[in-house]
Amino acid sequence: MNMNRLLSLLGIARRAGKISWGRDAVEESLRKGKAHLVLVAADISAKTTAGVRFSAERAGVPVLSVHETIESVSQAIGKRAGIVAVLDEGFAKKLKALAEETAAGDAEKGRETI
């Protein structure tokens, strides 16, 4: 359920013009100091993820890997993308909180099945 909330919020941020998507646009947002958070889909290549993480670390911007696929992220924002930079601090904080809630929920589910 939280991932749906995350994707919904990502769609709202897109409609508000507060994200950039795709590797080149995300890298540019990082270089210009506009990104507050970078989200990476689960099925992005390791090479692409490593490149974006490097740029984000240099810019001091957190990177979150989400459990969603490129397809799900693309559907949420209406554009084909598996890497998204969040350009608004408020959206970034809320998306980070939702992603962390989901990760905690996943960990809890894992404990229940043991």
Secondary structure, 3 states (H helix, E strand, C coil): CHHHHHHHHHHHHHHCCCEEECHHHHHHHHHCCCCCEEEECCCCCHHHHHHHHHHHHHHCCCEEECCCCHHHHHHHHCCCCCEEEECCHHHHHHHHHHHHHHHHHHHHHHHHCC
